[in-house]
C-alpha cells in the first residue's frame, strides 16, 4: 500500500511539469516567428544552450541568494515571476508556467527582460557567449528547411 501511494504521488508530480527539449533550428525558427530579431538569434541560442540545454522544464535552485531560475530562458523568480504570491513578478506570471512546453509566456518575459537589461540579465550569456563564437542559425532558415 505504501509503495502504491509513493508511486501515485511520484506520477502526479511528474505529470504536472510537461516540458520539451527543443533542437536549435526548431527553437530559432519559433523565436523568429515571435518577434526575436534574426540578428540576435545566435546570442539567444547561445544563452539558452548554456542556461537550460534547450529544456523547457529546467529548474535551477542553486543561486547564492536563494532565488530560482525557471524554464528554457532560466528566468529568475526574484524579479520576474512569482511563486504563489511571492516575488516582484515583473512579467506578471507564475514561475511554474515557465516550465511547461508552451514557451509563449517565456518568450514574452525574456523579451521584456531584454528590453530592460539586454543580455546582461543572464550570467550564462555574460560568461559563455559575450565576445565568444556563437552557434550559427543560418542553416535553420535555408530554403527547404
OpenMM code with the backbone's topology and positions (N, CA, C; nanometers):
from openmm import Vec3, app, unit

residues = "UNK UNK UNK UNK UNK UNK UNK UNK UNK UNK UNK UNK UNK UNK UNK UNK UNK UNK UNK UNK UNK UNK UNK UNK UNK UNK UNK UNK UNK UNK UNK UNK UNK UNK UNK UNK UNK UNK UNK UNK UNK UNK UNK UNK UNK UNK UNK UNK UNK UNK UNK UNK UNK UNK UNK UNK UNK UNK UNK UNK UNK UNK UNK UNK UNK UNK UNK UNK UNK UNK UNK UNK UNK UNK UNK UNK UNK UNK UNK UNK UNK UNK UNK UNK UNK UNK UNK UNK UNK UNK UNK UNK UNK UNK UNK UNK UNK UNK UNK UNK UNK UNK UNK UNK UNK UNK UNK UNK UNK UNK UNK UNK UNK UNK UNK UNK UNK UNK UNK UNK UNK UNK UNK UNK UNK UNK UNK UNK UNK UNK UNK UNK UNK UNK UNK UNK UNK UNK UNK UNK UNK UNK UNK UNK UNK".split()
positions = [
    Vec3(0.0823, -0.1189, 0.0000),
    Vec3(0.0000, 0.0000, 0.0000),
    Vec3(0.0871, 0.1259, 0.0000),
    Vec3(0.1906, 0.1228, 0.0823),
    Vec3(0.2805, 0.2373, 0.0909),
    Vec3(0.3491, 0.2624, -0.0442),
    Vec3(0.3932, 0.1572, -0.1117),
    Vec3(0.4567, 0.1679, -0.2425),
    Vec3(0.3595, 0.2264, -0.3448),
    Vec3(0.2338, 0.1851, -0.3400),
    Vec3(0.1312, 0.2380, -0.4303),
    Vec3(0.1155, 0.3878, -0.4094),
    Vec3(0.1081, 0.4321, -0.2848),
    Vec3(0.0922, 0.5742, -0.2538),
    Vec3(0.2115, 0.6557, -0.3044),
    Vec3(0.3317, 0.6071, -0.2796),
    Vec3(0.4521, 0.6762, -0.3243),
    Vec3(0.4557, 0.6816, -0.4771),
    Vec3(0.4206, 0.5715, -0.5437),
    Vec3(0.4184, 0.5684, -0.6903),
    Vec3(0.3151, 0.6659, -0.7459),
    Vec3(0.1972, 0.6675, -0.6863),
    Vec3(0.0921, 0.7586, -0.7311),
    Vec3(0.1347, 0.9040, -0.7122),
    Vec3(0.1971, 0.9343, -0.6006),
    Vec3(0.2449, 1.0696, -0.5739),
    Vec3(0.3522, 1.1106, -0.6741),
    Vec3(0.4445, 1.0220, -0.7015),
    Vec3(0.5509, 1.0495, -0.7976),
    Vec3(0.4925, 1.0757, -0.9357),
    Vec3(0.3983, 0.9959, -0.9795),
    Vec3(0.3345, 1.0156, -1.1096),
    Vec3(0.2599, 1.1487, -1.1146),
    Vec3(0.1946, 1.1858, -1.0059),
    Vec3(0.1227, 1.3133, -1.0019),
    Vec3(0.2188, 1.4304, -1.0146),
    Vec3(0.3309, 1.4240, -0.9456),
    Vec3(0.4299, 1.5314, -0.9516),
    Vec3(0.4924, 1.5389, -1.0903),
    Vec3(0.5312, 1.4270, -1.1463),
    Vec3(0.5919, 1.4263, -1.2789),
    Vec3(0.4933, 1.4707, -1.3856),
    Vec3(0.3684, 1.4408, -1.3687),
    Vec3(0.2676, 1.4773, -1.4657),
    Vec3(0.2361, 1.6253, -1.4677),
    Vec3(0.2713, 1.6989, -1.3629),
    Vec3(0.2382, 1.8412, -1.3572),
    Vec3(0.3372, 1.9264, -1.4346),
    Vec3(0.4493, 1.8730, -1.4698),
    Vec3(0.5503, 1.9512, -1.5397),
    Vec3(0.5843, 1.8824, -1.6712),
    Vec3(0.5116, 1.9193, -1.7762),
    Vec3(0.5381, 1.8558, -1.9049),
    Vec3(0.6238, 1.9492, -1.9881),
    Vec3(0.7493, 1.9205, -1.9927),
    Vec3(0.8429, 2.0040, -2.0651),
    Vec3(0.8756, 1.9474, -2.2009),
    Vec3(0.9573, 2.0222, -2.2725),
    Vec3(1.0014, 1.9817, -2.4052),
    Vec3(1.1473, 2.0224, -2.4197),
    Vec3(1.2228, 1.9404, -2.4895),
    Vec3(1.3599, 1.9757, -2.5228),
    Vec3(1.3625, 2.0063, -2.6722),
    Vec3(1.3902, 2.1312, -2.7044),
    Vec3(1.3932, 2.1768, -2.8434),
    Vec3(1.5261, 2.1426, -2.9081),
    Vec3(1.5289, 2.1421, -3.0400),
    Vec3(1.6573, 2.1425, -3.1079),
    Vec3(1.6840, 2.2861, -3.1537),
    Vec3(1.8051, 2.3144, -3.1865),
    Vec3(1.8489, 2.4512, -3.2156),
    Vec3(1.7655, 2.5173, -3.3254),
    Vec3(1.7479, 2.4504, -3.4382),
    Vec3(1.6769, 2.5110, -3.5507),
    Vec3(1.5278, 2.5277, -3.5229),
    Vec3(1.4687, 2.4285, -3.4602),
    Vec3(1.3275, 2.4389, -3.4252),
    Vec3(1.3042, 2.5617, -3.3378),
    Vec3(1.3906, 2.5806, -3.2404),
    Vec3(1.3776, 2.6936, -3.1492),
    Vec3(1.4066, 2.8259, -3.2199),
    Vec3(1.5097, 2.8310, -3.3031),
    Vec3(1.5427, 2.9547, -3.3754),
    Vec3(1.4265, 2.9982, -3.4639),
    Vec3(1.3646, 2.9045, -3.5345),
    Vec3(1.2505, 2.9395, -3.6206),
    Vec3(1.1314, 2.9872, -3.5381),
    Vec3(1.1059, 2.9222, -3.4254),
    Vec3(0.9962, 2.9630, -3.3379),
    Vec3(1.0199, 3.1032, -3.2825),
    Vec3(1.1427, 3.1303, -3.2414),
    Vec3(1.1746, 3.2621, -3.1874),
    Vec3(1.1630, 3.3701, -3.2948),
    Vec3(1.2099, 3.3420, -3.4149),
    Vec3(1.1989, 3.4389, -3.5244),
    Vec3(1.0522, 3.4685, -3.5543),
    Vec3(0.9684, 3.3689, -3.5457),
    Vec3(0.8249, 3.3875, -3.5699),
    Vec3(0.7573, 3.4649, -3.4574),
    Vec3(0.8266, 3.4809, -3.3456),
    Vec3(0.7718, 3.5517, -3.2293),
    Vec3(0.8488, 3.6789, -3.1969),
    Vec3(0.8911, 3.7483, -3.3002),
    Vec3(0.9498, 3.8826, -3.2904),
    Vec3(1.0880, 3.8922, -3.2278),
    Vec3(1.1616, 3.7833, -3.2259),
    Vec3(1.3020, 3.7911, -3.1872),
    Vec3(1.3789, 3.8285, -3.3133),
    Vec3(1.4558, 3.9373, -3.3115),
    Vec3(1.5306, 3.9769, -3.4317),
    Vec3(1.6275, 3.8667, -3.4751),
    Vec3(1.6280, 3.8372, -3.6046),
    Vec3(1.7133, 3.7289, -3.6560),
    Vec3(1.8604, 3.7523, -3.6251),
    Vec3(1.9043, 3.8773, -3.6262),
    Vec3(2.0462, 3.9034, -3.5999),
    Vec3(2.0836, 3.8749, -3.4545),
    Vec3(1.9852, 3.8679, -3.3638),
    Vec3(2.0118, 3.8353, -3.2236),
    Vec3(1.9996, 3.6861, -3.1940),
    Vec3(1.9463, 3.6103, -3.2869),
    Vec3(1.9218, 3.4682, -3.2589),
    Vec3(2.0463, 3.3907, -3.2157),
    Vec3(2.1646, 3.4133, -3.2751),
    Vec3(2.2819, 3.3412, -3.2233),
    Vec3(2.3079, 3.3683, -3.0744),
    Vec3(2.2858, 3.4914, -3.0304),
    Vec3(2.3020, 3.5227, -2.8878),
    Vec3(2.1967, 3.4508, -2.8033),
    Vec3(2.0721, 3.4551, -2.8483),
    Vec3(1.9655, 3.3873, -2.7737),
    Vec3(1.9889, 3.2371, -2.7678),
    Vec3(2.0276, 3.1792, -2.8800),
    Vec3(2.0511, 3.0339, -2.8824),
    Vec3(2.1684, 2.9981, -2.7918),
    Vec3(2.2738, 3.0779, -2.7940),
    Vec3(2.3877, 3.0553, -2.7043),
    Vec3(2.3427, 3.0632, -2.5585),
    Vec3(2.2645, 3.1656, -2.5261),
    Vec3(2.2136, 3.1825, -2.3906),
    Vec3(2.1329, 3.0596, -2.3477),
    Vec3(2.0381, 3.0184, -2.4314),
    Vec3(1.9507, 2.9056, -2.3976),
    Vec3(2.0304, 2.7758, -2.3874),
    Vec3(2.1231, 2.7560, -2.4797),
    Vec3(2.2069, 2.6353, -2.4768),
    Vec3(2.2811, 2.6258, -2.3440),
    Vec3(2.3323, 2.7374, -2.2957),
    Vec3(2.4117, 2.7371, -2.1730),
    Vec3(2.3285, 2.7486, -2.0459),
    Vec3(2.2090, 2.8042, -2.0548),
    Vec3(2.1228, 2.8167, -1.9370),
    Vec3(2.0429, 2.6895, -1.9106),
    Vec3(1.9808, 2.6328, -2.0154),
    Vec3(1.8860, 2.5239, -1.9929),
    Vec3(1.9072, 2.4016, -2.0805),
    Vec3(2.0024, 2.4070, -2.1721),
    Vec3(2.0236, 2.2986, -2.2684),
    Vec3(1.8961, 2.2723, -2.3490),
    Vec3(1.8235, 2.3801, -2.3801),
    Vec3(1.7009, 2.3768, -2.4622),
    Vec3(1.5831, 2.3084, -2.3933),
    Vec3(1.5889, 2.2899, -2.2644),
    Vec3(1.4869, 2.2161, -2.1891),
    Vec3(1.3891, 2.3126, -2.1228),
    Vec3(1.2621, 2.3052, -2.1640),
    Vec3(1.1627, 2.3975, -2.1081),
    Vec3(1.1311, 2.3688, -1.9620),
    Vec3(1.1618, 2.2505, -1.9136),
    Vec3(1.1316, 2.2177, -1.7742),
    Vec3(1.2488, 2.2432, -1.6795),
    Vec3(1.3552, 2.3051, -1.7285),
    Vec3(1.4746, 2.3282, -1.6463),
    Vec3(1.4419, 2.4118, -1.5221),
    Vec3(1.5064, 2.3768, -1.4122),
    Vec3(1.4918, 2.4496, -1.2863),
    Vec3(1.6270, 2.4539, -1.2175),
    Vec3(1.6717, 2.5737, -1.1844),
    Vec3(1.7970, 2.5911, -1.1107),
    Vec3(1.7631, 2.6434, -0.9711),
    Vec3(1.8006, 2.5680, -0.8705),
    Vec3(1.7745, 2.6089, -0.7319),
    Vec3(1.9044, 2.6415, -0.6581),
    Vec3(2.0138, 2.6604, -0.7316),
    Vec3(2.1447, 2.6751, -0.6679),
    Vec3(2.1995, 2.8178, -0.6707),
    Vec3(2.1154, 2.9176, -0.6847),
    Vec3(2.1636, 3.0552, -0.6808),
    Vec3(2.2063, 3.0916, -0.5393),
    Vec3(2.3123, 3.1676, -0.5282),
    Vec3(2.3669, 3.2043, -0.3965),
    Vec3(2.2669, 3.2790, -0.3091),
    Vec3(2.1787, 3.3569, -0.3725),
    Vec3(2.0827, 3.4361, -0.2960),
    Vec3(1.9547, 3.3595, -0.2616),
    Vec3(1.9487, 3.2318, -0.2977),
    Vec3(1.8317, 3.1505, -0.2680),
    Vec3(1.7209, 3.1596, -0.3719),
    Vec3(1.7377, 3.2446, -0.4719),
    Vec3(1.6363, 3.2552, -0.5771),
    Vec3(1.6462, 3.1350, -0.6707),
    Vec3(1.5474, 3.1202, -0.7594),
    Vec3(1.5429, 3.0083, -0.8528),
    Vec3(1.5281, 3.0612, -0.9952),
    Vec3(1.5769, 2.9827, -1.0900),
    Vec3(1.5662, 3.0150, -1.2321),
    Vec3(1.4800, 2.9089, -1.2993),
    Vec3(1.3865, 2.9555, -1.3827),
    Vec3(1.2840, 2.8676, -1.4389),
    Vec3(1.2857, 2.8640, -1.5911),
    Vec3(1.2689, 2.7440, -1.6450),
    Vec3(1.2389, 2.7258, -1.7858),
    Vec3(1.3556, 2.7399, -1.8807),
    Vec3(1.3215, 2.7451, -2.0069),
    Vec3(1.4196, 2.7438, -2.1152),
    Vec3(1.5121, 2.8652, -2.1119),
    Vec3(1.4606, 2.9808, -2.0661),
    Vec3(1.5421, 3.1023, -2.0555),
    Vec3(1.6011, 3.1209, -1.9153),
    Vec3(1.5661, 3.0309, -1.8224),
    Vec3(1.6117, 3.0400, -1.6836),
    Vec3(1.5802, 3.1775, -1.6253),
    Vec3(1.4528, 3.2089, -1.6220),
    Vec3(1.4016, 3.3366, -1.5716),
    Vec3(1.3926, 3.3289, -1.4202),
    Vec3(1.4482, 3.4299, -1.3549),
    Vec3(1.4641, 3.4299, -1.2098),
    Vec3(1.3382, 3.4772, -1.1385),
    Vec3(1.3075, 3.4101, -1.0267),
    Vec3(1.1870, 3.4441, -0.9514),
    Vec3(1.2029, 3.5663, -0.8622),
    Vec3(1.3227, 3.6161, -0.8450),
    Vec3(1.3396, 3.7309, -0.7565),
    Vec3(1.2708, 3.8555, -0.8124),
    Vec3(1.2807, 3.8732, -0.9445),
    Vec3(1.2205, 3.9903, -1.0074),
    Vec3(1.1066, 3.9581, -1.1030),
    Vec3(1.1182, 3.8500, -1.1774),
    Vec3(1.0394, 3.8363, -1.2996),
    Vec3(0.9139, 3.7530, -1.2890),
    Vec3(0.9083, 3.6537, -1.2020),
    Vec3(0.7897, 3.5692, -1.1902),
    Vec3(0.7603, 3.5453, -1.0427),
    Vec3(0.6419, 3.4924, -1.0167),
    Vec3(0.6008, 3.4708, -0.8778),
    Vec3(0.5830, 3.3229, -0.8487),
    Vec3(0.6257, 3.2843, -0.7305),
    Vec3(0.5968, 3.1508, -0.6770),
    Vec3(0.4804, 3.1712, -0.5805),
    Vec3(0.3614, 3.1348, -0.6246),
    Vec3(0.2439, 3.1663, -0.5434),
    Vec3(0.2245, 3.3165, -0.5467),
    Vec3(0.2314, 3.3803, -0.4303),
    Vec3(0.2156, 3.5256, -0.4247),
    Vec3(0.3465, 3.5954, -0.3907),
    Vec3(0.4574, 3.5208, -0.3922),
    Vec3(0.5871, 3.5752, -0.3549),
    Vec3(0.6656, 3.6120, -0.4799),
    Vec3(0.7283, 3.7276, -0.4785),
    Vec3(0.8136, 3.7699, -0.5893),
    Vec3(0.7668, 3.9015, -0.6478),
    Vec3(0.8577, 3.9735, -0.7104),
    Vec3(0.8236, 4.1033, -0.7697),
    Vec3(0.7302, 4.0854, -0.8891),
    Vec3(0.7464, 3.9773, -0.9646),
    Vec3(0.6574, 3.9392, -1.0729),
    Vec3(0.6437, 4.0461, -1.1813),
    Vec3(0.7550, 4.0984, -1.2267),
    Vec3(0.7547, 4.2000, -1.3326),
    Vec3(0.6930, 4.1488, -1.4629),
    Vec3(0.7035, 4.0196, -1.4897),
    Vec3(0.6451, 3.9620, -1.6122),
    Vec3(0.4989, 3.9236, -1.5935),
    Vec3(0.4479, 3.9367, -1.4725),
    Vec3(0.3070, 3.9083, -1.4427),
    Vec3(0.2681, 3.7640, -1.4760),
    Vec3(0.3478, 3.6705, -1.4260),
    Vec3(0.3156, 3.5297, -1.4466),
    Vec3(0.3697, 3.4456, -1.3326),
    Vec3(0.3142, 3.3274, -1.3207),
    Vec3(0.3606, 3.2319, -1.2205),
    Vec3(0.4865, 3.1617, -1.2719),
    Vec3(0.5835, 3.1442, -1.1867),
    Vec3(0.7080, 3.0778, -1.2256),
    Vec3(0.6823, 2.9394, -1.2827),
    Vec3(0.5866, 2.8680, -1.2271),
    Vec3(0.5577, 2.7327, -1.2741),
    Vec3(0.5179, 2.7308, -1.4210),
    Vec3(0.4596, 2.8385, -1.4721),
    Vec3(0.4194, 2.8423, -1.6137),
    Vec3(0.5406, 2.8504, -1.7067),
    Vec3(0.6573, 2.8776, -1.6520),
    Vec3(0.7795, 2.8845, -1.7314),
    Vec3(0.8436, 2.7468, -1.7504),
    Vec3(0.7841, 2.6424, -1.6945),
    Vec3(0.8441, 2.5085, -1.7026),
    Vec3(0.7604, 2.4110, -1.7832),
    Vec3(0.6658, 2.4602, -1.8616),
    Vec3(0.5872, 2.3694, -1.9447),
    Vec3(0.6328, 2.3788, -2.0897),
    Vec3(0.5663, 2.3057, -2.1779),
    Vec3(0.6113, 2.3037, -2.3174),
    Vec3(0.5580, 2.4203, -2.4000),
    Vec3(0.4732, 2.5046, -2.3423),
    Vec3(0.4261, 2.6260, -2.4093),
    Vec3(0.5192, 2.7400, -2.3696),
    Vec3(0.6052, 2.7820, -2.4616),
    Vec3(0.7034, 2.8852, -2.4251),
    Vec3(0.6624, 3.0246, -2.4711),
    Vec3(0.5365, 3.0433, -2.5068),
    Vec3(0.4897, 3.1764, -2.5454),
    Vec3(0.5101, 3.2780, -2.4347),
    Vec3(0.4697, 3.2435, -2.3122),
    Vec3(0.4879, 3.3359, -2.1997),
    Vec3(0.6361, 3.3517, -2.1655),
    Vec3(0.7145, 3.2472, -2.1825),
    Vec3(0.8591, 3.2543, -2.1582),
    Vec3(0.9227, 3.3554, -2.2547),
    Vec3(0.8845, 3.3466, -2.3825),
    Vec3(0.9420, 3.4373, -2.4829),
    Vec3(0.9028, 3.5820, -2.4554),
    Vec3(0.7761, 3.6050, -2.4201),
    Vec3(0.7330, 3.7421, -2.3884),
    Vec3(0.8118, 3.7978, -2.2701),
    Vec3(0.8298, 3.7159, -2.1673),
    Vec3(0.9039, 3.7598, -2.0495),
    Vec3(1.0508, 3.7836, -2.0832),
    Vec3(1.1115, 3.6936, -2.1605),
    Vec3(1.2526, 3.7108, -2.1984),
    Vec3(1.2726, 3.8398, -2.2769),
    Vec3(1.1817, 3.8711, -2.3677),
    Vec3(1.1920, 3.9966, -2.4436),
    Vec3(1.1731, 4.1176, -2.3525),
    Vec3(1.0844, 4.1063, -2.2547),
    Vec3(1.0635, 4.2128, -2.1573),
    Vec3(1.1929, 4.2381, -2.0786),
    Vec3(1.2542, 4.1305, -2.0325),
    Vec3(1.3810, 4.1406, -1.9586),
    Vec3(1.4883, 4.2014, -2.0484),
    Vec3(1.4951, 4.1542, -2.1729),
    Vec3(1.5953, 4.2048, -2.2675),
    Vec3(1.5792, 4.3556, -2.2895),
    Vec3(1.4569, 4.4029, -2.3023),
    Vec3(1.4348, 4.5471, -2.3230),
    Vec3(1.4896, 4.6290, -2.2062),
    Vec3(1.4905, 4.5736, -2.0894),
    Vec3(1.5422, 4.6452, -1.9721),
    Vec3(1.6935, 4.6318, -1.9549),
    Vec3(1.7459, 4.5124, -1.9793),
    Vec3(1.8855, 4.4840, -1.9426),
    Vec3(1.9705, 4.4239, -2.0544),
    Vec3(1.9146, 4.4092, -2.1726),
    Vec3(1.9797, 4.3354, -2.2802),
    Vec3(2.0201, 4.1967, -2.2281),
    Vec3(2.1227, 4.1395, -2.2844),
    Vec3(2.1619, 4.0040, -2.2442),
    Vec3(2.2321, 4.0017, -2.1084),
    Vec3(2.2659, 4.1183, -2.0549),
    Vec3(2.3370, 4.1243, -1.9270),
    Vec3(2.2552, 4.0715, -1.8099),
    Vec3(2.1265, 4.0483, -1.8287),
    Vec3(2.0439, 3.9913, -1.7224),
    Vec3(2.0756, 3.8435, -1.6989),
    Vec3(2.1459, 3.7806, -1.7946),
    Vec3(2.1741, 3.6372, -1.7854),
    Vec3(2.3238, 3.6141, -1.7671),
    Vec3(2.3609, 3.5549, -1.6549),
    Vec3(2.5019, 3.5271, -1.6268),
    Vec3(2.5629, 3.4318, -1.7282),
    Vec3(2.4877, 3.3324, -1.7729),
    Vec3(2.5431, 3.2378, -1.8703),
    Vec3(2.5807, 3.3095, -1.9991),
    Vec3(2.5020, 3.4077, -2.0404),
    Vec3(2.5373, 3.4819, -2.1612),
    Vec3(2.6654, 3.5622, -2.1369),
    Vec3(2.6744, 3.6294, -2.0219),
    Vec3(2.7936, 3.7096, -1.9920),
    Vec3(2.9184, 3.6215, -1.9838),
    Vec3(2.9055, 3.5029, -1.9245),
    Vec3(3.0213, 3.4154, -1.9044),
    Vec3(3.0583, 3.3320, -2.0267),
    Vec3(2.9595, 3.2898, -2.1043),
    Vec3(2.9859, 3.1914, -2.2099),
    Vec3(2.9549, 3.2376, -2.3511),
    Vec3(2.8923, 3.3540, -2.3667),
    Vec3(2.8524, 3.3976, -2.5009),
    Vec3(2.9106, 3.5341, -2.5395),
    Vec3(2.9157, 3.6259, -2.4457),
    Vec3(2.9618, 3.7616, -2.4779),
    Vec3(3.1045, 3.7572, -2.5313),
    Vec3(3.1215, 3.8094, -2.6525),
    Vec3(3.2535, 3.8161, -2.7130),
    Vec3(3.3095, 3.6824, -2.7577),
    Vec3(3.2280, 3.5792, -2.7592),
    Vec3(3.2746, 3.4448, -2.7965),
    Vec3(3.1971, 3.3959, -2.9190),
    Vec3(3.2505, 3.2959, -2.9881),
    Vec3(3.1769, 3.2400, -3.1028),
    Vec3(3.0414, 3.1847, -3.0562),
    Vec3(2.9419, 3.2075, -3.1391),
    Vec3(2.8066, 3.1649, -3.1046),
    Vec3(2.7563, 3.0633, -3.2066),
    Vec3(2.6563, 2.9855, -3.1692),
    Vec3(2.6014, 2.8874, -3.2634),
    Vec3(2.5406, 2.9586, -3.3848),
    Vec3(2.5604, 2.9022, -3.4997),
    Vec3(2.5012, 2.9575, -3.6214),
    Vec3(2.3555, 2.9136, -3.6324),
    Vec3(2.2733, 3.0009, -3.6867),
    Vec3(2.1344, 2.9647, -3.7154),
    Vec3(2.1028, 2.9789, -3.8635),
    Vec3(2.2025, 3.0139, -3.9440),
    Vec3(2.1809, 3.0372, -4.0864),
    Vec3(2.1162, 2.9167, -4.1541),
    Vec3(2.1667, 2.7969, -4.1250),
    Vec3(2.1131, 2.6782, -4.1879),
    Vec3(1.9688, 2.6499, -4.1472),
    Vec3(1.9252, 2.7078, -4.0381),
    Vec3(1.7875, 2.6881, -3.9917),
    Vec3(1.6866, 2.7593, -4.0822),
    Vec3(1.7338, 2.8581, -4.1560),
    Vec3(1.6464, 2.9380, -4.2407),
    Vec3(1.6767, 2.9199, -4.3892),
    Vec3(1.7616, 2.8224, -4.4200),
    Vec3(1.7952, 2.7955, -4.5599),
    Vec3(1.6707, 2.7421, -4.6308),
    Vec3(1.6625, 2.7671, -4.7601),
    Vec3(1.5469, 2.7208, -4.8385),
    Vec3(1.5297, 2.5707, -4.8221),
    Vec3(1.4066, 2.5312, -4.8030),
    Vec3(1.3755, 2.3886, -4.7904),
    Vec3(1.3857, 2.3353, -4.6485),
    Vec3(1.4232, 2.4175, -4.5530),
    Vec3(1.4363, 2.3719, -4.4140),
    Vec3(1.3075, 2.3906, -4.3392),
] * unit.nanometer
topology = app.Topology()
chain = topology.addChain("A")
for resn in residues:
    res = topology.addResidue(resn, chain)
    for name in ("N", "CA", "C"):
        topology.addAtom(name, app.Element.getBySymbol(name[0]), res)
